[in-house]
């Protein structure tokens, strides 16, 4: 996956999480009875939605950085083939 593709995917996930959090908090602000009965859970879920997406992005970036570092540290295997047949 290219960098721009990765960024688009993470932006969609973050947008969805922020939209969910905004809907929950605005529902709480306008006084939806179901949400008002669970104020703490509503805020907790809103924060968890956004932080889970951010944590996933950080972990994914860390995994990609480790793979890139491993590829750059590994020396390529050089195979030298003899062009002359061996005399036996």
HUJO-V94489 format. One record per residue. PSI is psi in whole degrees, 0 to 359 (NA if undefined). NEAR is the number of other C-alpha atoms within 10 Angstrom. Layout:
# HUJO-V94489
psi->PSI near->NEAR
psi->PSI near->NEAR
This chain:
# HUJO-V94489
psi->134 near->6
psi->167 near->7
psi->318 near->8
psi->324 near->9
psi->319 near->10
psi->316 near->13
psi->321 near->13
psi->318 near->12
psi->317 near->13
psi->327 near->16
psi->322 near->14
psi->316 near->11
psi->316 near->18
psi->321 near->19
psi->318 near->14
psi->319 near->15
psi->318 near->21
psi->323 near->18
psi->316 near->15
psi->314 near->16
psi->319 near->21
psi->320 near->13
psi->316 near->13
psi->314 near->18
psi->323 near->18
psi->325 near->13
psi->323 near->16
psi->320 near->19
psi->325 near->11
psi->353 near->10
psi->35 near->12
psi->123 near->12
psi->321 near->10
psi->319 near->11
psi->325 near->19
psi->330 near->15
psi->342 near->12
psi->60 near->11
psi->311 near->13
psi->316 near->11
psi->326 near->12
psi->313 near->19
psi->319 near->16
psi->315 near->11
psi->321 near->15
psi->315 near->20
psi->319 near->14
psi->324 near->14
psi->310 near->19
psi->317 near->19
psi->330 near->15
psi->320 near->14
psi->317 near->19
psi->319 near->16
psi->318 near->11
psi->319 near->12
psi->319 near->19
psi->315 near->12
psi->321 near->12
psi->318 near->13
psi->320 near->13
psi->317 near->12
psi->319 near->12
psi->321 near->12
psi->321 near->12
psi->316 near->12
psi->320 near->12
psi->319 near->11
psi->321 near->11
psi->319 near->11
psi->323 near->11
psi->334 near->10
psi->322 near->9
psi->131 near->8
psi->143 near->8
psi->145 near->8
psi->124 near->6
psi->122 near->6
psi->120 near->6
psi->115 near->6
psi->138 near->6
psi->131 near->7
psi->337 near->6
psi->138 near->6
psi->145 near->6
psi->141 near->6
psi->120 near->4
psi->NA near->3
